[in-house]
């Protein structure tokens, strides 16, 4: 493994942790799995992060930032309706993996108190982005939309036959 300055190494480890999350879910994240992903040793993780939980939280924040950037681009450039764009993944059967990550993150937050705060902050960020794009929404309405989206993502995973694309569209109104 080539030498990288500390900040670049941390960024590479966060990227690797996110790849592990995307491919195997939160349960797959360990010092060993992230080290294997980057071609290094588990000691690298402990040199750069206080815990695997910290690394997992940073990887999730990166994922959420990517989602928020995509949302901002869609509603800014294309003039898409913010609520419709927020639920776009629910209307596209090819995006179940993305919905699954949100469901998995919720489940992980219930198991890992350190991650729970990160997850709650990510929901706040989503609600804030939604309100920024749709100022007519109250804070409570934006939270309601976000929580409905995450709950539907979870139900799509728990009962995909019952909560498929068509049913989700009915529930979200369109």
N, C-alpha and C positions, 0 to 999 in steps of 0.2 A: 504494500500500500504506500502510495506516494505521500510525501510530507505536504501538509496543508497548514496555513496559519490557523490559529485557534478558532477565530470566528468562522472561517470557511469550513473547518472540520465540524464545528457545531451545526452549521447549516446543512452539511452533508449528512450528518447523523439524523437530523430532524426529517430531512427528505427520505432517508432510508426507513425511518419509523413510520412515516406516512405510507410508504409503499407496502410495508408489512401490514398496516391497518387495512389498506385497500385490498390486499390479496388474502388476508387471513382473519381479519377482524381484530378487535381489541384484545381478545384472549391470546392472540398469536404474538403479541408484543412482549419481548423479553430482551435482556441485554444480549443474549446469544443470538436471537433471531435478527435483531437490528445489526449486530456486528457481522453476521453472515451476509446480510443484504449489502453491506458496504465493503465486504472483503477484509475485515479487521478482526480484532479480538474484543471480547466483552469488556475488557478493562477500559477500552476507549469510552464506553458509555459512562462508566463511573468516574473517569477523569474529567468529563465535560458536563455532567449533570448530577445533581444531588441524588436523583433516583430515576428509575425507569418511569415512575409516575410523572415526574416533571417532564421527561422527554415525551411521553405520550400526550400530555397536555399541550406542549408546544407544537407537536405534529398536528393535533386537532385544531389548534388555533390557525395554523397555516392552511389547513383544509377549509376552514370556515372563511378565512380571508379570500381564498380562491373563489369560493361560492359567492361571497359578497361582491367581488369584482365582476364576476359573470352576470350577476343580477343587475348591478349598476350599469354595465355595458348594455344589457338588453333593454332596460327601461329608459336609459338615457339616449342611446343612439337610435333604437328602433321605435321609440315611443310606445312600447308595449304597456298594456295595463298592468300596474305593479302587482295586484292580487293575482291576476291570471298568470303572470310570469312567475310569481312565487310558487304557484301550484303546477307549473309546467312539467316538472318531473313526475308528478302524480298522473298526468295525462299521457305519459309516454312509457309504454311497457318496456322499452329498451333501456330505461334508466332505473330499473329496479335496484341495481347495485348501489347507486347513489342513495336511494331511499333506505336501503339496507344499512348503509353506514350510519345514517342518522338514528335508526332504530337501535343499532348496536351501541352507538355512543350513549343513548339514553340508558340502556341496560348496564353499560359499563359504569355510568355515573351512579347508578344505584348500588353497585358493588364496591366502588372505589371512592371514598369520601374526598380524596385529594382531587380527583377528576370531576366530581360533582360540581364544584365551584366553577371550573373551566367550562363545563357544559352549560351551566346556568348563564354564564357570561356570554356564551355563543348564542343562546336563545335571545338574550337582551340585544345583542348586536344585530341579529336578524330582524327583531321587532323595530329597532332603530332605523335600519335600512328601509324597511317597509314604510315606516312613517315618513322618512325623508322623501321617498318616492311617491307617497300618497298622503300628503299632509292633512287630508280630510279625515283620516283615521285617527281615532283617539289612541292613547297609549294602551288602554285596555283592549280595544278592538285589534290593534296590531299584535298584542300578545295572544289574543284569542286565535287569530289566523295562524301564527307561528305554532302554537300548541296543537291546533287541529292538524297542521301539516305534519308535525312530528308524530302525533298519535296515529294518523293514517299511514305514515311510513311504517310504524310498528305493526299495525294491523295487517298491512300488506305482507309483512314477513310472517306473522303468526297465522293468518288465514287468507292466503293469496287467492283462493277460489271465491271467497266471500267478498274480499276487498280489492278486486282487480281494478283496472283502468276505468271501466264503465261505472262501477259502483263509486269509486273515488270521485269521478266527475259529478255524479248525482249529489254526493254529500257536499262537495265544495261549491256546487251550484253552476254546473255548466259542463 
